[in-house]
Amino acid sequence: MAIPGEVFQKYRLAGKIAREVREEMRRTVREGMPIIDICEKAESLIRKKGGKPAFPCNVSVNEIAAHYTSPPQDKRTVPENSIVKIDIGVHVDGYIADTAVTVCFNPEYDDLADTAEEALKKAVEILQPGLSLSRFGSTIQKTIKTRGFKPVSNLTGHLIGRYLIHAGKSLPNVFHVSTSRVKEGEIYGVEPFTTVAKAAGRVENGEEAHIFRYLKHKSLKDPYAKRLLNHIRKNFQTLPFTERWLQGCVPPSSYETAFSGLLSSKALMSYPVFVEASRKPVAQAEHTILVVKDGCKVLT
């Protein structure tokens, strides 16, 4: 089923902003650059262009595959000879575009990054209504392995809904048995992740978490925790956010206790940083696509 024209225009605008910011960040990132500057520049550009961040800008370096964004006062910088994934989300009225690019400062990993782009290109070629998810995963896996690399098996593309980055249906990057099929009108974040042949080819949760999401309303005694939760719910709804976006919401002396209380009460959830299990480098490429009657349309 085709999506309404007004909705499509919002997706198209979100996609245009995401594409422009992705390309600006591709040109901007340098070795030695503070990661917080990358995050804040990308998020600022999104707002200037008329969108809102759908999630904090992810800057994931080397074996970190996803979910790293700078916490407040982050001192980390882009290492020399690194491979850096920049993942950007934009929403316009809750309609989301999600895109990513790998910037490589190590010639040894150029082919790894190119393979992620090739797998993404192949995905766009084959996506159409009726395509089985089994065949999709098998094709992406074969594309990556033919070039001498390995897909990250437990990271997937995802169906996108309004105010929902992961709307329940996954697009696998490896073969698995599934009776599910792609449907016209669906919007997906398509994102192959690649690693080297000798890697484990899967991610595990790291020790850090700097991205969070509202889960449910809780009765809270702490007035500052209550204020913080109301602010989060009003401003981000079900979309992920970072503590950088909460600065100044409550007095600094009360912030840590209030935020910890929201996590311990399970009013919020956290997204752990994903690390390749054998600590090998990872590359990523991503577009948001709309499935149309005779194929798909790239929105980013």
N, C-alpha and C positions, 0 to 999 in steps of 0.2 A: 504494500500500500504506500503510495507516494505521500510525502509529508506536506502539510499546508504551506503555501507560498510565503506567508508572513514568517513562519518558523524557519523556513529555508533561508530567508534573507538574514535572519539573526545568526544562523549557523555560518552563512557565507561571510558575514562581517567578522565573526569570531575567528574563522579560518584565515581571513586576509590579515588580521592583526597578528595572529600566531605566526604566520609565515614571515611577515615583515620583521617581527621581533627575533625569530629564529635566525634569519639571515644576518641581522644586525649583530646578534651575539656571536655568530660564527666568525664574523670579522673582528670582533672586539676582544675575545678571550686570548690571553697571552700567558706564557710561563711566568710565574712569580706574582700574578695578579691575585689580590685578595678575593677569596670565593664569595664573601659577603657583598663585595662590589658587583660581582656578576649577577648574583641573585637580585640585588636591589635595583640594578640598572634594568634588568629584564622586566621586573614587576612594575617599575616606574614607566617604562615605555608602553607597556600594555595599557596602563591607566591613561597616559597621554593620548593614546590612539583611540580611546573611547570604549575600551573593554575593561574587564576586571580579571585579576588572576583567578583561574579556576582551582589552582593549588599553588603552593610556593614553588618558585623556580628550583628545579633539582640540578645540582652540579655534582655528578658522581664520577670519581677519579679512579682510574686503574681497575683494581679488583672490586671496587664498589660498583654495583650494577644499577642501583636505583635508590631513591628516597633520601638522598643526602641534600639537605638545605642548610644554610648557615643559621645557627642559633644567634641570639643577640651577642654582640661583641666578639664574634668569631674571628680568630686570628689566623686561620688556615689560608694557605695560598696554593695556587696551581703549581704542582711540582714540575721540575724539568723532566723532559723525556716521558711525559705522561700521556694518557689517552683519557679524554674528558667527555662525558655525556652531558649535554644540556637539554633538559626536558621542560617544556613550557606548556602551560595550560591557560586558555583564555575563555571567559564566558561573557555572553551578551544576554542578559535577562535569564540566566541559567542554562542557556544553550552553549555547549562546550566544544571547543576545538583543542586538540592535544597533539603536540608535535615534538620531535626530538632530533638532534643531530650530534654526531661524534666529531670532536675536534682532536686531531692527532698531532702530538709534538714529538713522536718517535717513529721514524721511518719504518722500523721493524713491524709496526702495527698498522701501517697504511692499508694493507690488504685485508686485515681484520675489519677495519672500518668500512672499506669498500664492499665487503661481503654483506654486511648488514644492509647497506644501501641496495645492493643487488637483490637481496631477499625481499626487501620492501617493494622494489620495482616489480618483482615476480608476483607478489601478493596482489598488487593493483591490477596486473594483467589478468589474473584468474578470478578475482572476486566478482560474483554475479549471483542473482537469485537462484536458489536451488543447489548451490555448491555445498557439498557435505563438509563438515568441520574436519572429518577424518582426512579427506583428500587435501584440504587446505594445509593441515599440519604436515602431512607427508610431503607435499610439494615444497614447503618452506625448508623442511629438514634436508631434503635432497639437494636443494639449491645451495645451502650452506655447506653441506658435507662434500659436495662435488668440488668446491673450491678449497678443500683441505682444512676446514674449520668445523666447529661444533656449535649447534644451537644450545641456548640455555633452556633446559627442558621445563623448568617450573616457573618461567615467566611467560606471560601470554598477552596477546592483544585482548581488547575488551569492548563489549557493547557499551555505548554511551547513552545516557538518558538525561532528562532535564535535571540539573543540580546533582547528577549522579555520574561520576567518572567511570565507575565499574557497575554497570546495570545488570549484572547477573550472568551474562553469557560470555564465554571466553573464546578467543581465536588462538588455538595452540600453534606453537612453533615446531612441534614434533608430532609424529603420527600417534594418535590414540583412537581407539574404537569409539565412535559416537554416531548416533542416528540423527543428531541435530543438523540443521541446514541454515544457510544464510537466506534472509528474506529481503524482498524489496522494501525500501524505506528505512531499513536499519542503518544506524551510524556506528562505526567502529573506530577505535584507536588501534591501528595496525602497527605492531612494534616488534620486529625481529631483534633478538639479542644474540650476539655471537661471541664465542670465546675460542681459545686455541684448542687444537685437537687433543692435546694431552691433559686438558683441564677436566675437572669433575663434570662440568656442564650443567650445574644446578647452583642455585643460591641458597644461602641460609641467613637467618636473622643475625645481624650484628648486635653489638652491645648498646649502640646509640639509637635514639629516636628524637627527631627534631620536627616531625610533621604530625599533626593531630587532627581529630575530627570530632564534631559533636555527635554524641550517641543518643542520649535521652535526657529528659528533664528530671531533675532530682530536687527534693526538698533539702535545702542547705541552711545550716544555722549561721555560718560565717557570712556576714553581709557583703564582704568583698568577693567571696567565691560566687555568691548569688549574682552580684553585679557583672562579674567576669563572664559567667555562663550566659546571662541574658545578652551581653554584648556579642559573644561568639554566635549564639543562635540567630540573632538579628542580622549580623553582618555576613556570616559564612554559610548559614543553614547546614546542609549536609556535605559541604565541600571542605576539603582539607585546608588547614591554615598553619602558620608558624607563630612561635612566640614573638618573633620580631614585629608582628602585626598587632600585638596586644600592649606594646609599651605605652604607658601613660593612661591606661584604662582604669587602673586602681593605684593607690599610693605605692611607690616602690618598696616601702618597708613591709607592706602587706601582701605583695604580689606572690612571692614564692609559696607561702602557706596556702593562699587561695588557689593557686594553680595546682599544687600538689593534692589539695582536697578534691578538686574536680577529677583528677586522674584516679585517686584511690576510691572515690565513690562510683566510678565507672560512668560518670556523666560524659566523659571524653574517652576516646581511644587514641592510641599512638600507633604510628607506622614505623617499625624498626627499619634501619638501614639494611638493604640487601647486599650481601657480600658473596662473591663467587666462592664456593666451598673449598676449592683448592688454591684460592688466592691468586688466580690467573686473571689477566686483563679481560675486560668485557667491552664490546662496542654495541651501539644501539642506533636504530633509525626508526622514525615514526611519522606517519601521516594520520590524519582523521579523514575517513572516507564515508561517503553516502552510497548505499547500494541502490542503483536505479534499474529500470526495466531490462536494459541490455548490457549491464556491466556495473561499473561504479564510477563515482565522481570524486576526485581528490579535492578536499576542502582546504587543505593547508599547503 
